[in-house]
Amino acid sequence: MDPRVREHAETICNHSVDLQAGDSVVIDAHPVAADLVTALHEVIADRGANPLVVQERLGKRFQRAFLRTHDGDFELPSHVMALYEEMDVYVAVRGSDNVTQTSDVDPETRSAYAQATQELLDERLSKRWVLTQHPAPANAQLARMSTEGYENFVWDAILRDWDEVREFQARMVEILDGAGEVRIVSGETTDVTMSVAGNPTLNDHAERNLPGGEVFTAPAPDSVAGEVHFDKPLYHQGREVTDVRLEFEDGEVVDHAAAKNEAVLTGVLETDEGARRLGELGIGMNRAIDRFTYNMLFDEKMGDTVHMALGRAYEDTVGEGNERNQSAVHVDMIVDMSEDSYIEVDGERVQEDGTFVFEE
């Protein structure tokens, strides 16, 4: 086993979820991530905690079979809810043998399933959790990299000094905390404003996402106005959606388009009322992630980018008394900010062409 796998497992347990003796840990992973799951069991045993492995991650044949065969309304699976209620820690491991396995599942079916199981997601997010990546060959292929090259890319992004990352990103948190309005401009195709007044900004230094490398907050749901061109592709439900364009009025998407697989985007927007509003504004700050890989866990953290998520706002990004956008979906999309772009906070430029004011 590559020694970096064990280091990855230790980072998950020691840094990301703060594993404690006696914790009940659910590990959700595809069999392709068996090395990481094995290393996690070793670390969990060292800590005196209790592991259980499930295989609910996207990209599996059995999930495709269920969704394509199911007829009628979906119901909340009470036995799965019971498991999530009892667990203390949830470790989700990305990694697949076929990243397009569910690409022929109808988007409306996916949306209906997401709505029916939203309470499961809420319960998982109420526990100590982390989402990470095992460098599987299928994911390397999607990133257009060799398996060895992808392994190096993943572990270089994950095995970092996260205290140092936290300190660097804290300077952007200071700028956004207490701010009122944020404006994002990129070229002639993106000019959007939103209020973040009263909403806290979080510093993602690999506690819930591993790798980390962003700061993020929630816009007021009815405040978003303008147009956004997401010039980085979205890979969703096993399909590539390109050149997404959204127009917002009073916080709601009033017009949308995509050059490829627009029906997938439409399906997301039609999931529920909250899916037409933004639940997150994130600013990528991890320059160890220096290439686009069709994996949002990494891509949204890239330096010189911002991302916005349609749908659910995370509870801890919404200030007391402020409205929280509710939805069964949370779909991130990325804008390249490296050229002819800037971010304004309360009328002052804080980043231009990817360079923050505190870096000049």
N, C-alpha and C positions, 0 to 999 in steps of 0.2 A: 504493500500500500504506500502511495506517495505520502511522505511525512507532512505535506501541506494539508492533506485531508484531516489528519489529527489536529493540526493547528486551527483549521477551519472549525472543527467541532468544539474545540476549547474556546474559540472566540464566541461562538453561539452561546455556549453555556455560561461562560464567565462574564462576558460583556453584554451580549444582546438581551438575554432573558434573566440574568442574575439567578441562576439555578440554586435552589436551596434543598437541603436534606428533607426527604419526605415528599417532595413535589411529585405530583402525577403529571407525566409528560406525554403528550400525544405528538408523534412524529408523522407528518403527512408527506409521503414521498413515493415516487415511482421506483420500481425495482432497479432502474438504471443507476440510481443513486445509492446502491447497496453499500459501497465503501464508506460514504459519509454516514449513512444510517448505522453501520457497524461501529465507526469511530464515536458517534454520539452515544451509543450504548455503553461503550467503555467509559466515557467521561461521566455519563449519568450514574453508572455503577460506582465510580470513584466518589461521587458526591452524595451517594445514599438516596438517590431519587428513583422513580419507577417509570420505565418507558412502555409505550404501546405504539405500534406502527399501524397506520391506516393508509389507504391508497386512493384518496379522493382528488388528487391534483389533476388539473386539466391535461388532456392529451392521451387518454387511455381508451382502449377499445370498448371496455365495458360501459364507460360513461356514454360514449357515442351510441352503443346499442340501446341503452336505456332511453336516451332522449329521442332517438329516431323511432323507437317502437312504442313509446308511451302514448296512450290515447286518453283524452279527457283532461281534467284539471289536475295539476300537481298538488300534493299535500305536503305539509311540513313533516319531515320524518322525526317522530318523537324520540326514537331510539338514538338517533344521532344527537339530538338536542340533549338528551340525558348524558351522553358521553361528554359533550362540551361543557355542560354545567358542572360536572365532577372534576374536570381537568384543571390544573393550575397553570400549565405552560403549553403553548401550541407552537410547534416548529414546522413551518411549511417549506418544503424543499422543491424548487423548480428543477426540472430535468426530465427529458422525454425521449422515447425512441422514435416518435413521429410527431413533430410539432404541428402538423396539419391534420391530425387524426379526426378532429371534430369539425373540419371545414365544411362538411356537407350536412351539418345539422341546421335546420331552419332557424334564422335569426329570431323569429317570433317565438319559437319553442324555447330558445335560450333565454329570451326576455321573460317569458312566463315562469320558467324554472327559477330564475334569479329572484323574481318577485315572491314566489312561494317559499323560498328558502332564505329570505332576507334575515329572519330572526336567528338563523344559524350563524350568519356572518356577524350580526350584532353581538351574539354571545361570544364568539371567538375573539372579537376585538375588545371585549371587556376583560380578557385575561392577559397574562404576560405572553407576548407572541413575537415571532420573528419570521420574516420571509427571506429566503436566501436561494442561492443557485448552486447546483452541482454541475460541473462542466461536462455534460453529456455530448456524445458525438452529434446527435441530431441538432442540438442547439448550436454547436460549432458550425455545422453545415448551414443553418439558417443565417448565421453571422458571416458566412463566406470565409471561414477560417479553417485551418487544419485543426485536428483534435488537439495536438500538442500546443499549437499557438493559442487556441481558445482556453486551454487549461491555464497557461501562463497569464492570459488576459484576466480571467476570472479571479485567480488567486492574487494577482497583483492588485486588483481593485478591492479585494476583501481583506487581505492580511496587511493592514496598515496601522499606524499609530493614531487611533481614533480620538485620543485626547488632543492631539495636535490639530486634527481636523475640526474638532469641536471649537477650539480657540479661534481658528481662522474664520469659521462660519459665524461665530458669535458677533462679529462686527456687522454682518448684514442683518442679523436678528435685532441688534440695537437700532438700526436704521428703520426697520419696519415696525417694531413694537412702538405703539403710540401714534403711528401714522394714520392719516385719514384716507387719502386717495392715491392709488397707484395707476400709472399709465405705462403701457407697453407699446412701443413703436418699432416696427421692423420693415424697412423698405417702404413701398407704396401700398402694401397689401395687408398690413397689420397696424391698427391703431385702436386700442381698446382701453377703457378706463374702468375702474372698479373701486368701491369703498372697502377698506379693511378695518375701519374704525372700531376700536374696542375688541378686536379679535387678536389673540396671542399668536406670535410667530414661533414655530418650533424649529429646533436645531437637530437635524437628522444626522447623528454621528454613529449610525449602525446599531441602534438599539432595537428598532423594529424592522428596518430594512437593512440587509447585509449583502452588498455594500450600502453604506450611507453616502451622504455627500450633497445634501440640499437643505435649504431652509424653506418652510412652507407655512401658509396660513389659509384662511377661508375668506372669500369675498362675501359681502352682504348679498344674499340671493337676488334681490331686486335692483342691485346697483350697477350691474355690468352693462356697458354700452359701447358699441362700435363693431369693428370687423376684425377677425383673426384668420390668418392663413397659416395653418399648421404645415410647414414645409418639410418636416420629417415624417416618414410613413408611420401609420398606426398598424400594428399587427394584432388583430383582435378576432377571437373565435376561429383561429386557424386561417384567417384571410388577411391579405395586405390591403389596407385602405390608404390611398395616396391623395395628396393635395386637398386635405379637408379645409373647407372654408365655412365659417360660421358668422352670422350676423346677429347681434344682440340688441334688443330694445327692452328697457326696464328689467334687465336681468335675464330675459328669456330668449332662446334661439328662435328667431322669426324667419330665418332663411338658412339653408344649408346646401352644400354640394361637396362632391368628391370626384376626382378623376377616375378612380377605380374602386369598385365594390361599394358604391354609394348606398346600396340597400342595407349593408351592415351598419353604416352610420345611422341611417333612418331607423333601423331596428333599435339601436341604442336610445335614440331620442324619443322613441315611442314607448319605452319601457314603462314610464310613469311620469307624473307631472314634474318631479324633481330632476329627471334626466335631461330636461331642457335648460337647466341652470347650472352654473359652475359651483362646484363644491370645494375646489382647491386652486390656489395659485402657488406654484413652486418655482424656485430659482436654483438651477443646477450649478454646483460649485466644486465638483470632484474632477479635477483635471487629470487624474490617473486614468479616468475613462475617456479615451481620446478617439473613439470611433463608434459609429452607430452599428448596433448588432441585432436589431429587431427584437430586443428584450427590454421592456420598459423598466424593469428593476435596475438596469444599468443605464439605459439611454436617458431617462429623466434626470439622472445625476450628472450628466456631462456638463463640464464647464462651458460657458458661453451659450447656454440655453435657458429658456423658461418653459414650463409646462403648465397646462390648465386641465382640470379634470371635470368632465360633465358628471353630475350626479351627487352622490352622498358626500357631505362634509364630515370630516373626523371631529368627534365630539370635543376633543381637547384643543381644537383650533377655533372654537367659537366662544366668545366671551359671554359672561353671565348677562342674561337679559337680551342677548342678540338672537336673531333667528338662525336656526341651523337648517341647511338644505338637506332634505331627506329623499333618499332614492334607493332602489335595489341595486343600482350600478354605480361604479366609480371608474371612469374611463379617462386615462391621461393621454394628452396629445402634446406635441413638442414644437416649439418655434426656435429656429436657429437665430441667435442674437450676436453672432460673431462679426457681422458686417452691416453697416448702414442701419444700426439699431441702437435703441437706448431704453433705459428704464428711468422713469421719473417717480419720485415719492414726494407728494405735496409740492409739486412744481419744481423740485430740484433733481437734476440728473445724478443718479447714484451708480449707474453703469452705462458705459458707451462702448459699442463694438466689443463687448465681452469683458472689458476692463472695469473693475469696481473702483470707486473713488479712493478707497483705502489701499489700493495697490499702486497708485500713481506715485 
